[in-house]
Amino acid sequence: MMGNPFPITKEGLDRAKPLYNTYCGICHGEKGDGQGWLVTMPDSKYPAQPKNLMGDDMISAGNGRYYFGIMYGKNVMGGYKDKLSFEERWQVIHYIRSLQANAKSLEYSETANTLSNVEQPAKGTATGPAGRRFHATNAPETQPYFNINKLIGLGLNLRYESDQYAIRI
């Protein structure tokens, strides 16, 4: 799992909440359950059900999946790379993780993270279950390590599927 470059802070979570509600919550819902008002309003003809971010598949999903989705979108969802700054994207991911922790009666704050051991609280420790980390030192020898930002910078066409990247040359 890719670590968030920003520690979990109360200020970051407070700044991310209105960003999430503006850009994500309208479809994914204020609770992240896929029940945003664009989907649930009467006579809504929304073309696809937004992803329920509270599902176990999304709680265990790597941060790269979230970051890629925010940047480039997926299916009906458009990308937000021109609307959210680098730091805002990562803070929104922290906010989503805090919603997930709340749904599981866990803690995700600047003093503790019991959701995973990947994101680090600013004033505490991460004691949650181990996440999947993709770093050269932890990667199995049979899987090559590569820097996703370098690949994008080289102009390679990447497609994200099932928590993996496919490269089209």
C-alpha positions as CSV (number, residue, x, y, z in Angstrom):
1,M,0.0,0.0,0.0
2,M,1.3,3.4,-0.9
3,G,1.8,5.6,2.1
4,N,0.1,9.0,2.3
5,P,2.9,11.6,2.2
6,F,1.0,13.7,4.7
7,P,0.4,12.6,8.3
8,I,-3.1,12.4,9.7
9,T,-4.0,15.7,11.3
10,K,-7.2,17.2,12.7
11,E,-6.6,20.3,10.5
12,G,-6.2,18.1,7.4
13,L,-9.3,16.1,8.1
14,D,-11.3,19.3,8.8
15,R,-10.1,20.8,5.5
16,A,-10.8,17.6,3.6
17,K,-14.4,17.2,4.8
18,P,-15.9,20.0,2.6
19,L,-13.8,19.0,-0.3
20,Y,-15.1,15.4,0.0
21,N,-18.7,16.6,0.3
22,T,-18.3,18.9,-2.7
23,Y,-16.5,16.6,-5.1
24,C,-17.1,13.1,-3.8
25,G,-20.1,13.1,-1.5
26,I,-22.6,14.1,-4.1
27,C,-22.3,10.6,-5.6
28,H,-20.5,8.5,-3.0
29,G,-22.6,9.9,-0.2
30,E,-21.7,11.8,3.0
31,K,-21.0,8.5,4.7
32,G,-19.1,7.1,1.7
33,D,-21.8,4.4,1.2
34,G,-22.6,5.2,-2.5
35,Q,-25.8,6.9,-1.6
36,G,-25.1,10.5,-2.6
37,W,-27.9,12.9,-3.4
38,L,-27.4,12.7,-7.2
39,V,-28.2,9.0,-7.0
40,T,-31.0,9.1,-4.3
41,M,-33.0,12.1,-5.3
42,P,-36.5,11.3,-6.6
43,D,-36.7,10.5,-10.3
44,S,-32.9,10.3,-10.5
45,K,-31.6,8.7,-13.7
46,Y,-28.0,8.3,-12.6
47,P,-26.4,5.9,-15.1
48,A,-24.3,3.8,-12.7
49,Q,-24.3,3.1,-9.0
50,P,-21.3,4.9,-7.4
51,K,-18.8,2.7,-5.5
52,N,-19.6,2.0,-1.8
53,L,-16.3,3.2,-0.2
54,M,-17.3,1.4,3.0
55,G,-17.1,-2.1,1.5
56,D,-14.2,-4.3,2.7
57,D,-12.8,-4.3,-0.8
58,M,-12.4,-0.5,-0.6
59,I,-11.2,-0.5,2.9
60,S,-8.4,-2.9,2.0
61,A,-7.7,-1.1,-1.3
62,G,-4.4,0.6,-1.7
63,N,-4.1,4.4,-1.6
64,G,-2.9,4.2,-5.2
65,R,-6.4,3.1,-6.2
66,Y,-7.9,6.1,-4.6
67,Y,-5.3,8.5,-5.9
68,F,-5.6,7.2,-9.4
69,G,-9.4,7.4,-9.3
70,I,-9.3,11.0,-8.0
71,M,-6.8,12.0,-10.7
72,Y,-8.3,10.2,-13.7
73,G,-11.8,9.0,-12.7
74,K,-13.3,5.6,-13.5
75,N,-16.4,4.7,-15.6
76,V,-18.9,7.5,-15.3
77,M,-16.8,9.4,-12.7
78,G,-14.6,12.1,-14.2
79,G,-11.2,13.0,-12.9
80,Y,-10.4,15.8,-10.4
81,K,-6.8,16.5,-11.1
82,D,-7.7,20.0,-12.2
83,K,-9.9,20.7,-9.2
84,L,-7.9,19.3,-6.3
85,S,-4.3,20.1,-5.5
86,F,-1.7,17.4,-4.7
87,E,-2.2,17.9,-1.0
88,E,-6.0,18.2,-1.2
89,R,-6.2,14.8,-3.0
90,W,-4.2,13.1,-0.2
91,Q,-6.2,14.9,2.5
92,V,-9.4,13.6,0.9
93,I,-8.0,10.1,1.0
94,H,-7.3,10.6,4.7
95,Y,-10.9,11.8,5.1
96,I,-12.3,8.7,3.3
97,R,-10.1,6.5,5.6
98,S,-11.6,8.3,8.6
99,L,-15.1,7.5,7.3
100,Q,-14.1,3.9,6.9
101,A,-12.7,3.7,10.4
102,N,-15.8,5.3,11.8
103,A,-18.0,2.7,10.0
104,K,-15.9,-0.1,11.6
105,S,-15.8,1.5,15.0
106,L,-12.0,2.1,14.6
107,E,-10.0,5.2,15.1
108,Y,-8.3,7.3,12.4
109,S,-7.1,10.5,13.8
110,E,-3.9,12.5,14.5
111,T,-3.4,10.5,17.7
112,A,-4.1,6.9,16.5
113,N,-4.8,4.8,13.5
114,T,-6.3,1.4,14.1
115,L,-7.6,1.1,10.5
116,S,-4.2,0.2,9.1
117,N,-0.5,0.5,9.8
118,V,0.2,2.5,6.6
119,E,-1.0,6.1,7.3
120,Q,0.8,7.7,10.2
121,P,-0.9,9.9,12.8
122,A,0.9,13.2,13.4
123,K,0.9,12.7,17.2
124,G,0.6,9.0,17.6
125,T,1.2,5.6,16.1
126,A,-0.5,3.4,13.5
127,T,-1.5,0.0,15.1
128,G,-4.0,-1.3,12.6
129,P,-3.5,-4.4,10.5
130,A,-0.6,-4.5,8.0
131,G,-1.4,-3.0,4.6
132,R,0.1,-4.1,1.3
133,R,3.1,-1.9,0.6
134,F,4.7,-1.6,-2.8
135,H,8.2,-0.6,-2.2
136,A,11.5,-2.0,-3.6
137,T,12.5,-3.4,-0.2
138,N,9.2,-5.2,0.3
139,A,8.4,-6.4,-3.2
140,P,8.9,-10.1,-4.0
141,E,11.8,-10.7,-6.3
142,T,9.5,-12.1,-9.0
143,Q,7.7,-8.7,-9.3
144,P,9.6,-5.8,-10.7
145,Y,9.4,-2.5,-8.8
146,F,8.5,0.6,-10.8
147,N,7.7,4.2,-10.0
148,I,4.1,4.9,-11.2
149,N,4.9,8.7,-11.5
150,K,7.9,8.0,-13.7
151,L,5.7,5.8,-16.0
152,I,3.1,8.5,-16.3
153,G,5.9,11.1,-16.9
154,L,7.2,8.9,-19.8
155,G,3.8,9.2,-21.4
156,L,2.9,5.5,-21.0
157,N,-0.8,4.8,-21.2
158,L,-1.9,3.2,-17.9
159,R,-5.2,1.5,-17.1
160,Y,-6.2,0.6,-13.5
161,E,-8.0,-2.7,-13.0
162,S,-8.6,-4.7,-9.8
163,D,-5.9,-3.0,-7.8
164,Q,-3.4,-3.5,-10.5
165,Y,-2.0,-1.3,-13.3
166,A,-2.0,-2.5,-16.9
167,I,0.5,-0.7,-19.2
168,R,-0.4,-0.2,-22.8
169,I,2.5,0.8,-25.0
